[in-house]
Amino acid sequence: MDRDHNKALLLELQRAAGTGNDRCADCGNPDPEWASYKLGIFICLNCSGIHRNLPEISRVKSLRLDFWESNLIEFMKNHGNLWAKAKYEAKVPPYYYIPKSCDCLVLREQWIRAKYERGEFLDTQVCQDPCSAGSREGCLWKLRKGRRQFQKRQFLLSAREGVMKYFTKESKGPKAVISVESLNAMFQVDKIGHIHGLQITYTTDGQTRNLFVYHESGKEIVDWFNAIRAARYHYLRTTFPNVPEAEDAFAQGQVFIGRRDEGYEVRDDLPERVCVKKTKPAITLVTPVREFVFLCENDRKQREWMDALNGVITQL
């Protein structure tokens, strides 16, 4: 009797309006069916697997399959996802990438560890300046050109100088000096063949170039990823001081395009709730982060651009 009664109370709490419990506290996935009874949050199956590796911080149970004692129900009632968000995400920097359910494991794991294990975003923490956060030095394993072989290379990122450099053992100076203005990064686990694989893109001489790197440490590679975002954010805030804080830490007018199986899609219509004054053919480019809307002069231009974009998404 208590088992069924407590399960009903728990499921009712998961659906309760104004609690944020109807979505995973860590990745936003809808209808989470697991919970951490040590943190008082509702989480999805995938995130629960990460929480299981943090027994000192979190303990998980299934909402439907496990027995919930009355004291745990009361604990969940007094906490919940919005409570946890206010505490553990109080000072998330604007450049820090908050992963979603479709993102790779290393991003989601380090986000969870940063929140609950390291307490990086607690209200007691001092917010790091984007310029200092965007400065980093260390070694990464870089894929050699034309070969499936990685070599250890020294990298230097300086938001103050607005550049990223990397060095080889043979060269006295940097092998490449990359402007932060065109610098972007995205995790490409399958493409690189490593669970911490990061693709760094930049533009030089009008052409897009790629660096494929990884690090053995999940924390280290995610720190590099967010350092690049911090450097980009510092560049944008310096170059475009009137841009609202909510803008993403990527250059205006630049959109990174990934593969279809990573959540990229091209549609020939407008997103819901989006209206335009002029009735022109539209293209919506869907990415894991947001949707970009473009208007074309005519149907022919729309089809040409859609074919080109679909070609990129399919070939990557």
C-alpha positions in Angstrom: 0.0 0.0 0.0 2.7 2.5 1.0 4.7 1.5 -2.1 1.8 2.4 -4.5 0.8 5.5 -2.5 4.4 6.9 -2.5 4.9 6.2 -6.2 1.7 8.1 -6.9 2.9 11.0 -4.8 6.3 11.0 -6.5 4.8 10.9 -10.0 2.5 13.7 -9.1 5.4 15.7 -7.8 7.3 15.1 -11.1 4.3 16.6 -13.0 3.7 19.5 -10.6 3.5 22.8 -12.4 6.1 25.4 -11.3 8.7 22.9 -10.1 10.7 22.3 -13.2 10.5 18.6 -12.4 8.9 17.7 -15.7 12.3 18.0 -17.5 15.7 16.5 -16.6 17.5 18.8 -14.2 20.7 18.4 -16.2 20.0 18.0 -19.9 16.3 19.2 -20.2 15.0 15.9 -21.5 11.2 15.8 -21.0 9.4 13.4 -18.6 12.4 12.2 -16.5 11.8 8.8 -14.9 14.7 8.8 -12.4 15.7 11.0 -9.5 18.6 11.7 -7.2 17.3 11.3 -3.7 20.5 12.8 -2.3 20.3 16.0 -4.4 16.5 16.2 -4.6 16.3 16.4 -8.4 14.4 14.6 -11.2 16.7 13.3 -14.0 16.5 11.2 -17.2 17.9 7.7 -17.7 21.1 8.9 -19.5 22.0 11.4 -16.8 21.2 8.9 -14.1 24.0 6.8 -15.4 26.4 9.7 -14.8 25.0 10.3 -11.3 25.7 6.6 -10.5 29.4 7.4 -10.8 29.2 10.1 -8.2 28.0 8.0 -5.1 29.5 10.6 -2.7 27.4 13.3 -4.3 24.3 11.6 -5.7 22.2 8.5 -5.3 19.5 7.6 -7.8 16.3 5.6 -8.0 13.7 4.9 -10.6 10.4 6.7 -10.1 8.5 3.6 -11.2 10.6 0.6 -10.4 12.1 1.3 -7.0 10.5 1.7 -3.6 10.5 5.2 -2.2 10.3 5.7 1.6 8.1 8.4 2.9 11.0 10.5 4.2 12.6 10.5 0.7 9.3 11.7 -0.8 9.3 14.5 1.7 12.9 15.4 0.8 12.0 15.5 -2.9 9.0 17.7 -2.1 11.2 20.2 -0.3 13.8 20.4 -3.1 13.2 19.8 -6.8 14.7 21.0 -10.0 14.1 24.7 -9.8 15.5 24.7 -6.3 18.6 22.9 -7.5 19.0 25.2 -10.5 18.9 28.3 -8.2 21.6 26.7 -6.1 23.9 24.8 -8.4 23.6 27.1 -11.5 23.6 30.4 -9.7 26.7 31.7 -11.5 27.0 29.9 -14.9 29.1 32.2 -17.1 27.4 33.4 -20.3 30.0 31.7 -22.5 29.7 28.3 -20.7 28.0 25.7 -22.9 25.1 24.1 -21.2 24.6 20.7 -22.8 21.4 19.1 -24.0 20.3 15.5 -24.2 21.7 15.1 -27.7 25.2 16.2 -26.8 28.1 13.8 -26.3 28.7 12.1 -23.0 31.8 14.1 -22.1 29.9 17.4 -22.3 27.0 16.1 -20.2 29.3 14.4 -17.6 31.5 17.4 -17.0 28.5 19.7 -16.8 27.1 17.4 -14.0 30.5 17.2 -12.3 31.0 20.9 -12.5 27.7 21.6 -10.9 27.5 19.0 -8.1 31.0 17.7 -7.5 33.1 20.8 -8.0 30.5 23.4 -7.2 31.8 25.7 -9.9 28.6 27.7 -10.3 27.5 28.2 -6.7 26.6 31.6 -5.5 29.7 31.7 -3.3 32.0 31.4 -6.4 33.5 34.5 -8.0 32.5 34.9 -11.6 35.5 34.5 -13.9 36.3 37.3 -16.3 35.9 36.1 -19.9 39.4 37.4 -20.8 41.1 35.3 -18.1 38.7 32.3 -18.7 39.7 32.5 -22.4 43.4 32.2 -21.8 44.8 28.7 -21.6 48.0 26.8 -22.2 48.7 23.0 -22.4 49.1 20.0 -24.6 46.5 18.3 -26.8 46.7 15.3 -29.1 46.4 16.6 -32.6 45.6 14.5 -35.7 48.3 14.6 -38.3 47.3 15.8 -41.7 46.4 12.9 -44.0 47.1 10.2 -41.4 45.1 8.5 -38.7 47.8 9.3 -36.2 47.8 11.8 -33.3 50.8 13.7 -32.0 51.1 15.7 -28.8 51.2 19.4 -29.5 51.5 22.5 -27.3 48.5 24.9 -27.6 48.2 28.5 -26.4 45.0 30.4 -26.3 45.0 34.1 -25.4 41.8 36.1 -25.3 43.8 39.3 -24.6 45.8 38.8 -27.8 42.8 37.4 -29.7 44.7 34.4 -31.0 45.2 30.7 -30.6 48.6 29.2 -31.4 50.0 25.7 -31.6 53.6 24.5 -31.8 55.5 21.5 -33.1 58.7 20.2 -31.6 60.6 21.1 -34.8 59.5 24.7 -35.1 60.9 27.5 -33.0 57.9 29.7 -33.5 54.2 28.7 -33.6 53.1 26.4 -36.4 49.9 28.4 -36.8 48.5 31.6 -35.4 44.7 31.6 -35.5 42.6 34.6 -35.0 39.8 34.3 -32.3 37.6 36.2 -34.8 37.1 33.0 -36.9 37.7 30.4 -34.2 35.0 27.9 -33.3 34.9 24.5 -31.7 32.5 21.5 -31.6 32.7 18.0 -30.2 32.9 15.4 -33.0 33.3 12.1 -31.2 32.6 9.7 -34.1 34.4 11.8 -36.7 37.6 11.9 -34.7 37.3 8.4 -33.3 37.8 9.4 -29.6 35.2 10.0 -26.9 36.9 13.4 -26.1 37.3 14.3 -29.8 37.1 18.1 -30.5 37.0 19.8 -33.9 38.4 23.3 -33.9 37.5 25.3 -37.0 39.0 28.6 -38.3 39.3 30.6 -41.4 42.5 31.5 -43.2 43.0 33.0 -46.6 39.3 32.7 -47.2 39.3 28.9 -46.6 37.9 27.0 -43.6 40.5 24.8 -41.9 40.1 22.2 -39.2 42.1 20.9 -36.3 41.1 17.6 -34.8 42.3 17.2 -31.2 41.6 15.3 -28.0 42.8 15.0 -24.4 42.7 11.9 -22.2 41.0 14.0 -19.4 37.3 14.8 -20.0 37.6 17.8 -17.7 40.6 19.1 -19.6 39.0 18.9 -23.1 35.8 20.5 -21.9 37.8 23.2 -20.2 39.5 23.9 -23.6 36.1 23.9 -25.3 34.7 26.5 -22.9 37.9 28.5 -22.9 37.5 28.9 -26.7 33.9 30.0 -26.1 35.1 32.5 -23.4 37.7 33.9 -25.8 35.0 34.3 -28.5 32.7 35.9 -26.0 35.5 38.4 -24.9 36.0 39.2 -28.6 32.3 39.8 -29.2 31.9 41.9 -26.1 34.9 44.0 -27.1 34.1 44.3 -30.8 30.3 44.6 -30.5 29.7 46.2 -27.1 26.0 46.9 -27.9 25.2 43.2 -28.5 22.8 41.9 -25.8 24.4 39.6 -23.2 22.1 36.8 -24.2 23.9 36.4 -27.6 25.8 33.2 -28.1 29.6 33.3 -28.0 30.1 32.9 -31.7 30.8 35.4 -34.4 27.8 37.3 -35.9 27.0 36.0 -39.3 28.8 32.6 -38.8 27.0 29.3 -38.4 28.8 26.1 -37.8 27.2 23.2 -39.7 27.5 19.6 -38.5 26.1 16.3 -39.6 22.4 15.3 -39.9 22.8 12.6 -37.2 24.1 15.2 -34.8 20.8 17.1 -35.0 21.3 19.4 -38.0 18.5 19.8 -40.4 17.4 22.1 -43.3 13.7 22.9 -43.6 11.8 25.0 -46.2 9.5 26.7 -43.8 9.5 29.0 -40.7 9.6 27.8 -37.1 6.4 28.0 -35.1 5.6 31.4 -33.7 7.9 33.1 -36.2 6.3 35.6 -38.6 7.8 37.8 -41.3 6.3 40.9 -42.9 7.4 40.0 -46.5 6.2 36.7 -48.0 9.5 35.3 -49.3 10.7 31.7 -49.5 12.2 30.8 -46.1 14.9 28.4 -45.0 15.2 27.2 -41.4 18.6 25.7 -40.4 18.1 23.6 -37.3 21.2 23.1 -35.1 21.5 21.4 -31.6 21.7 24.9 -30.1 19.1 27.0 -31.9 17.3 27.6 -35.2 18.5 30.1 -37.8 16.0 31.6 -40.3 17.0 32.9 -43.8 14.8 34.5 -46.4 15.5 34.0 -50.1 14.7 36.2 -53.1 12.7 33.5 -54.9 11.9 29.8 -55.0 15.0 29.0 -57.2 17.4 30.6 -54.7 15.7 28.8 -51.9 16.1 25.4 -53.6 19.8 26.2 -54.5 20.6 27.1 -50.9 18.7 24.1 -49.5 20.6 21.8 -51.9 23.9 23.3 -50.9 23.2 23.1 -47.1 21.9 19.6 -47.4 25.0 18.6 -49.3 27.2 19.9 -46.5 25.1 18.1 -43.8 25.1 14.8 -45.7 28.8 14.8 -46.7 30.2 15.7 -43.3 
